[in-house]
Amino acid sequence: MKAQQLQDQPKWSPQAVIDWLFTDGRRIESTNQFVHQLAQQLNKNDASIDRLMVSLLTLNPQLVGTSETWLKSTNITTPLHASHGVRETERYIGSPLAAIYETHKRVRQRLDQLSENAHRAYTELAEDGFTDYVALPVLFGETAQPGAAIIINTKKIGGFSEHDIESFRRIRDYLASILEVHSLRHIARSLMNTYVGKRTSEKVLAGMIKRGDADVINAALWFSDLRNFTQITETLPSQQVLEMLNEYFEFVSAAATARGGEILRFIGDAMLIVFPINDNICKQTACNAAIDAAIDAQNTLASLNHRRRRHGLPPIEFGVGLNVGEVIYGNVGAPDRLDFTVMGPAVNRTARLESLTKELGCNILFSQKFSELIEIPSEFLGQQQMKGIAEPQAVYALCKV
């Protein structure tokens, strides 16, 4: 009787959803909003879905993939980012998503007919009242490799019909080209953020790409450099040198980015970081964030170097120069090979302040303008000559306790 009732249910058509995909749907840039609207369109056309998840593989040093999941019960679409280690977890191994990416084949599982040893991806949904699970691979490019997966669930009694599944398959085929655009857009932003920084990537992706394109910005500036790096590279194996650099970059980045700083450039063992000044962040706020980050990074060294000494490794030591001022921020280079960087007298003086840290025996030095804007007490170390700068410059350091 139940089977007869299911057969008698009116069959919905996927065509209206396909039409939406190639009109309004393809214009939605946000993947989160696209998945949300796709779920609405499916149910508007009587697809009877209660959960929709779209998973995208990506290129990112920290993430293997990202997903957006819509739930009918809340009408909220939630993002989730998966780290590279997820593939070694119990939750992923043997899961339907793993099967999708490994076999490139559709996965179908009735959730009201589970075996005792069913994967938790199924049992958790069954406990929440879902009755059916359909996962479809989405193939990208000429190699026809899965770059995405669509997972569709329902709480409908009896689950999905064969017509439902065939309709989802048809929609998937038309959806592939749109999801590939979302995937490529996500990869482009991810790689740009990773290699040039979020601020710069936004400028480039917004069209600021011609040689000579530049803005004038105000910022608190940080320049730091490792001590004795030339000697270290001559004495340590290359792998240990790379590990040391990455360790140094990681804890400095953690201190700076937590306070709104952005790494603009790695220059060998040196780092150029900006703490932007804008309508929402005043000079005092930016400078105090920079000095707090410098103090935090230097304080991290004690425990870090204790661990390194226990392993017979040289300690990490570095100096920090801090300044505040106006800089030119934009494209320089050859016509076909550009670099997006900051330049100007304020940048030069920040680097010169750092070079004085070893000579003056202070790990953190800053300019007079910077000292006037921070809350932490500072002391004047005199007028110091700086390479390439005609007049001696006032140099300040933190007051010694």
C-alpha positions in Angstrom: 0.0 0.0 0.0 2.8 2.4 1.0 4.7 1.6 -2.3 1.5 2.3 -4.3 1.1 5.6 -2.5 4.6 6.7 -3.4 4.0 5.7 -7.0 0.8 7.8 -7.1 2.6 10.9 -5.8 2.9 13.7 -8.5 6.3 13.8 -10.1 8.1 17.1 -9.9 10.1 18.4 -12.8 13.8 19.4 -12.5 13.5 21.8 -15.5 12.5 24.8 -13.4 15.5 24.4 -11.2 17.8 24.0 -14.3 16.3 27.2 -15.8 17.0 29.0 -12.5 20.6 27.8 -12.5 21.3 29.5 -15.8 19.5 32.7 -15.0 19.5 34.0 -11.5 21.5 31.2 -10.0 24.7 31.6 -12.0 24.9 35.3 -11.0 25.2 34.5 -7.3 28.9 34.9 -6.3 28.7 33.7 -2.7 28.8 29.9 -2.5 26.9 30.1 0.8 24.1 32.1 -0.8 24.1 29.9 -3.9 23.6 26.7 -1.9 20.9 28.4 0.2 19.0 29.6 -2.9 19.4 26.2 -4.6 17.8 24.5 -1.7 14.9 26.9 -1.8 14.4 26.3 -5.5 14.4 22.6 -5.1 11.7 22.7 -2.5 9.8 25.3 -4.3 9.5 22.7 -7.1 8.4 19.9 -4.7 11.8 18.1 -4.4 11.1 17.5 -0.7 14.6 17.9 0.6 15.5 18.6 4.2 19.2 18.9 4.0 21.5 20.0 1.1 25.3 19.9 1.3 27.8 21.1 -1.4 31.4 20.1 -0.8 34.2 21.7 -2.8 37.8 20.6 -2.9 40.3 23.4 -2.8 44.0 24.3 -3.0 45.1 25.7 0.4 48.1 25.0 2.7 45.7 24.4 5.6 42.5 23.2 4.0 41.6 20.3 1.8 38.1 21.3 1.2 35.2 23.5 2.2 31.4 22.9 2.3 28.1 24.6 2.7 25.2 22.8 4.4 21.6 23.9 4.4 19.0 22.6 6.8 15.3 23.0 6.3 14.6 22.9 10.1 16.6 26.1 10.6 16.6 27.5 7.1 20.3 28.3 7.7 23.3 27.5 5.5 26.4 26.8 7.5 30.0 26.8 6.1 32.6 24.2 7.3 36.3 24.1 6.4 38.1 20.7 6.4 41.9 20.6 7.2 44.3 18.3 5.4 44.3 15.9 8.3 40.6 15.1 8.0 41.3 12.3 5.6 43.1 10.4 8.3 40.2 10.7 10.8 37.7 8.0 11.7 34.9 10.3 10.7 36.1 10.5 7.1 37.5 7.0 6.5 34.8 4.8 5.1 32.4 7.7 4.9 30.1 8.3 1.8 32.0 11.5 1.1 35.3 9.5 1.0 33.6 7.0 -1.4 32.5 9.8 -3.7 36.0 11.3 -4.0 37.7 7.9 -4.3 35.4 6.0 -6.6 33.8 8.9 -8.5 30.5 7.0 -8.2 27.1 7.9 -6.8 26.3 6.9 -3.2 22.7 6.0 -2.2 21.7 4.8 1.3 18.3 4.4 2.8 18.6 5.8 6.3 15.6 3.9 7.6 17.2 0.6 6.6 20.6 0.8 8.2 22.8 -2.2 9.2 24.3 -2.4 12.7 27.8 -1.4 11.4 26.7 1.6 9.3 29.0 4.6 9.2 28.3 7.4 11.7 27.6 9.8 8.8 24.5 7.7 8.2 23.5 6.9 11.8 23.7 10.5 13.0 21.3 11.6 10.2 19.0 8.7 10.9 18.8 9.6 14.6 17.7 13.1 13.5 14.8 11.7 11.5 16.3 11.6 8.0 15.2 8.7 5.8 17.3 8.8 2.7 20.8 9.8 1.6 22.0 10.5 -2.0 25.5 11.8 -2.8 26.6 12.6 -6.3 30.1 13.4 -7.6 30.6 16.6 -9.6 33.3 16.2 -12.2 35.4 19.1 -13.3 37.6 19.8 -16.4 38.9 17.6 -19.2 40.2 15.0 -16.7 36.7 14.5 -15.4 38.0 14.4 -11.8 35.5 15.0 -8.9 36.1 18.6 -7.7 32.8 18.7 -5.7 30.1 16.6 -4.3 26.4 17.1 -3.7 24.7 15.4 -0.8 20.9 15.5 -0.6 18.8 14.2 2.3 15.1 13.9 3.1 12.8 13.1 6.0 10.0 12.1 3.7 8.5 8.7 4.6 9.8 6.1 2.1 12.7 8.3 1.1 13.5 9.3 -2.5 11.9 7.7 -5.5 13.8 6.7 -8.6 12.3 9.8 -10.3 13.8 12.0 -7.5 17.2 10.5 -7.9 17.2 10.8 -11.7 16.0 14.4 -11.4 18.9 15.2 -9.0 21.3 13.6 -11.5 20.0 15.8 -14.3 20.3 18.9 -12.1 23.9 17.8 -11.1 24.9 17.7 -14.7 23.9 21.3 -15.3 25.2 22.3 -11.9 28.7 21.1 -12.6 29.8 24.1 -14.7 28.5 26.6 -12.1 30.1 24.8 -9.2 33.4 24.7 -11.1 33.3 28.5 -11.3 32.6 28.7 -7.6 35.5 26.3 -7.0 37.9 28.2 -9.2 36.9 31.5 -7.6 37.5 30.0 -4.1 40.9 28.6 -5.1 41.9 31.9 -6.7 41.0 33.8 -3.5 42.6 31.2 -1.3 45.9 31.2 -3.2 46.0 34.9 -3.4 45.4 35.3 0.3 48.1 32.7 1.0 50.8 34.1 -1.2 50.2 37.9 -1.2 47.9 38.5 1.8 44.2 39.3 2.1 44.5 43.1 1.6 46.6 42.7 -1.5 44.5 39.9 -2.9 41.4 42.0 -2.6 43.1 44.9 -4.5 44.3 42.6 -7.3 41.0 40.7 -7.7 39.2 44.0 -7.8 41.3 45.0 -10.9 44.3 46.9 -9.5 46.7 44.9 -11.7 48.5 47.4 -14.0 52.1 48.4 -13.3 52.0 51.8 -11.6 48.6 51.3 -10.0 49.0 52.4 -6.4 47.3 53.8 -3.4 48.7 56.0 -0.6 47.8 54.5 2.8 48.6 55.3 6.4 49.8 52.4 8.6 51.9 51.4 11.6 54.8 49.5 10.1 56.8 46.5 11.3 60.1 45.2 10.0 61.8 42.3 11.6 64.9 40.3 10.8 66.6 37.2 12.2 70.0 37.5 13.9 73.0 35.7 12.5 71.0 34.1 9.7 73.9 34.0 7.3 75.9 32.0 9.8 73.0 29.7 10.5 72.5 28.9 6.8 76.2 28.0 6.6 76.2 25.7 9.5 72.7 24.0 9.7 71.3 21.5 7.2 68.9 23.1 4.8 65.9 21.3 6.3 66.6 22.6 9.7 67.0 26.1 8.3 63.6 25.9 6.7 62.1 24.5 9.9 63.6 27.4 11.9 62.3 30.0 9.4 58.8 28.5 9.5 58.8 28.4 13.2 59.9 32.1 13.4 57.4 33.2 10.8 54.6 31.3 12.5 54.8 32.7 15.9 55.4 36.3 14.6 52.4 35.9 12.3 50.3 34.7 15.2 51.2 37.7 17.3 50.7 40.2 14.5 47.5 38.9 12.8 45.7 38.5 16.1 46.0 42.3 16.5 45.0 43.2 12.9 48.5 43.1 11.3 49.0 41.8 7.8 52.2 40.3 6.5 52.9 42.0 3.2 56.2 40.4 2.3 58.7 37.8 3.4 62.2 39.0 2.4 64.5 36.1 3.0 64.5 35.9 6.8 62.8 39.4 7.2 59.1 40.3 7.5 57.3 43.5 6.5 54.0 43.8 8.3 51.4 46.6 8.2 48.8 47.6 10.8 46.4 49.7 8.6 45.0 53.0 9.7 41.6 53.8 8.3 38.2 55.2 9.2 37.7 52.4 11.8 41.3 52.2 13.2 43.1 55.3 14.4 46.8 55.8 14.6 46.9 55.2 18.3 45.1 51.9 17.9 47.3 50.7 15.1 50.5 51.6 16.9 49.5 50.0 20.2 48.5 46.9 18.3 52.0 46.8 16.7 53.9 47.3 19.9 51.7 44.7 21.7 52.4 42.2 18.9 56.2 42.9 19.1 56.2 42.4 22.9 54.1 39.2 22.6 56.4 37.8 19.8 59.6 38.5 21.9 58.0 36.9 25.0 57.2 33.8 23.0 60.9 33.3 22.4 61.7 32.2 26.0 59.8 28.9 25.9 60.5 28.4 22.2 64.2 28.7 22.6 64.2 26.5 25.7 62.8 23.8 23.6 65.3 24.4 20.8 68.3 24.2 23.1 67.0 20.9 24.5 67.2 19.6 20.9 70.7 21.0 20.3 69.4 23.7 18.0 70.5 27.4 17.9 68.1 29.9 19.5 65.9 32.1 17.5 66.8 35.8 17.9 65.3 38.7 16.0 65.0 42.5 16.1 61.9 44.6 15.3 61.7 48.1 14.0 58.4 50.0 14.3 57.3 53.2 12.7 54.1 55.0 11.5 53.5 57.0 8.5 52.3 57.4 4.9 53.4 54.8 2.3 52.8 54.1 -1.3 51.0 50.7 -1.7 50.8 49.3 -5.2 52.3 47.5 -8.3 55.9 47.7 -9.3 58.1 45.6 -11.6 58.6 44.5 -15.1 55.6 44.5 -17.5 55.0 40.8 -17.2 56.2 40.2 -13.6 54.8 42.5 -10.9 55.1 42.8 -7.2 52.5 44.4 -5.0 54.4 46.1 -2.1 54.7 49.2 0.0 57.5 51.8 -0.4 58.5 55.2 0.8 60.6 57.0 3.4 58.5 55.5 6.3 59.3 52.0 5.1 63.0 52.7 4.7 63.2 54.1 8.2 61.4 51.1 9.7 64.0 48.8 8.2 66.8 51.1 9.4 65.4 51.0 13.0 65.5 47.2 12.9 69.1 47.2 11.8 70.0 49.3 14.8 68.5 46.8 17.3 71.6 44.7 17.5 74.0 47.8 17.7 72.0 49.4 20.5 71.3 46.2 22.4 67.4 46.5 22.2 65.2 43.9 20.4 62.5 46.5 19.7 63.2 50.0 18.5 60.7 52.7 17.2 60.5 56.2 15.9 59.6 59.3 17.8 56.2 59.6 16.0 55.5 56.0 17.0 56.5 56.6 20.6 54.1 59.5 20.9 51.2 57.3 20.0 51.6 54.3 22.2 50.5 53.9 25.8 53.5 51.9 27.0 56.3 54.1 28.4 59.4 54.5 26.2 62.8 56.0 26.6 64.9 58.2 24.2 68.1 56.5 23.0 69.4 59.6 21.2 69.7 60.8 17.7 71.1 57.9 15.6 72.6 57.9 12.2 70.8 55.7 9.7 72.2 54.4 6.4 71.0 56.4 3.4 69.3 59.1 5.6 71.1 62.4 5.8 70.0 63.6 9.2 70.3 61.6 12.4 66.9 60.2 13.6 65.4 60.1 17.1 65.3 56.5 18.3 63.2 55.1 21.1 62.9 51.8 23.0 60.7 50.4 25.8 61.6 51.6 29.2 63.7 49.0 31.0 62.1 47.6 34.2 
